[in-house]
Amino acid sequence: MREHYKPLLGEMSGRSTILLSGLPPGVEAVTVPVRRNGVSRVPRDRRGRVKVTKVDLVPSERTALFSPPDGLSRADLAWVLSAARRQWSSVGNRFGGRALSVAVELVRSGGVVLRCDVDSDRLALGSPESWSLSSAWAEQADDELAELRPQRDPDEVRRALLDQLDNLESPPSLVAERDVLRAVPAGSALVPPPGTTTTAKSWTTYEASLLAAIRWASSDRVPGAAELAGLAWGDTHVKWSTARSIVFSQLVGREFSQAVKKSDITIRVRGPLVWSHGSAIADAARSRPWIGLPSEGVRLVGDVKFAAAGILLVENAETFQEVCDIKEITESWLCIWGQGKAVVNAVDLIIALPPVKVAAWMDLDAAGLQIFSMLTDRLGRTATPVGMDLELLRSGQARKRASVEEEQKADREDRRLAASLKDRLPDSLREVAEYIEATGKAVEQQTLHDRVLRTLADRLSILGME
């Protein structure tokens, strides 16, 4: 993680620290990003100077993922968690004269982001306008609220779950969980059973994921994410938290994006990274062959232990699998696959990690160059292409289309796209783009495995030392 933990991991772009007078201890002011062409940017005037009329207050020191301030009652905590955003008038009505002190304590704990006006003449902090739950707290709100509600009889709750599990014969992971749950001694507290095959850390996450997995296993088709939420939890508007989606995937034995329709894209990760968020843990070093994380999930804050020399992004799933099988790479490099163009969804995770070398291996075609360009634009720094040199393109096996018409159409589109990209690429890829513009040739990375994989570990090792 960064030295100073930010509660809005997915929104770090466009946030720059602002020095203002009147800031309470333990918090800092950051700019409110503006969106331009789909990218969050620091607000600036026409002369390029930072222009600030509002700021967000965030903790100046690293905070725990969920550690409410001392003295905040259960009722007040439930009120805080029950809405993603509150106008300051509502906060004042709730807390009266202590509203500002409560808000500042919540900011220090990483619970809320407090938006305030700025007195531009004096460069001083102005009046509060609203607060929003931090990404970390918003992600855990449903499960934490459930924990705050009156407790049910543990034996009755487990018995009801076992009744629903009794007639299931698949998937194996869910059947195994039935045996684990059945072995819990009577009178035990409502916590995930000791022998669970999941990484659930709270009963609320465990129960919700189990109910969804039971419904999923009983269906004869792939349900939608909202549909499954409605069937399992009684409300189609309940969001799938990262923790729930990870535990659910472990129970059904499939990636979340494959198990349900219209779900978040999954980013596959393999290498020296341990990521925990709320009540779920993902260890990308120990998981075989990789672990799947929802792309929206990695945009949110988490507690990350990261020890990689670099990060390698790969366009195609089969190539990613081949790379994951090379121990020399995964021991020191974090390898990421994000479903083609969706690999750029991993940028927020990369930005939040300590700065290391970033390499990218995409198809040797115009679309691969476009993904590389999108990646570096969003990353805001250079990345090194691997397996993407001109010699490989010239000598590689050209991609063939199903018909002459498709071949001609693809040729025209690739030439046009390559021409539009060439001036935005590093020198080595500019040569590739010019060759594609002239010939329309495309070479997919899977056909280059024999030539690239045997030297990839050495190439990355050298890159990591540069």
Secondary structure, 3 states (H helix, E strand, C coil): CCCCCCCCHHHCCCCCEECCECCCCCEEEEECCEEECCEEECCECCCCCECCCEEEEEECCCCCCCCCCCCCCHHHHHHHHCCCEEEHHHHHHHHHHHHHHHHHHHHHCCCEEEEEEEECCCCEEEEEEEEEECHHHHHHHHHHHHHHCCCCCHHHHHHHHHHHHCCCCCCHHHHHHHHHHHCCCCCCCCCCCCCCCCCCCCHHHHHHHHHHHHHHHHCCCCCEHHHHHHHHHCCCCCCCCHHHHHHHHHHHCCCHHHHCECCCCEEEEECCEEEEECCEEEECCCCCCCEEEEHHHHHCCCEEEECCCEEEEECCHHHHHHHHCCHHHHCCEEEEECCHHHHHHHHHHHHHCCCCEEEEECCECHHHHHHHHHHHHHHCCCCEECCCCHHHHHHCCCCCCCCHHHHHHHHHHHHHHHHHHHHHCCHHHHHHHHHHHHHCCCECHHHHHHHHHHHHHHHHHHHHHC
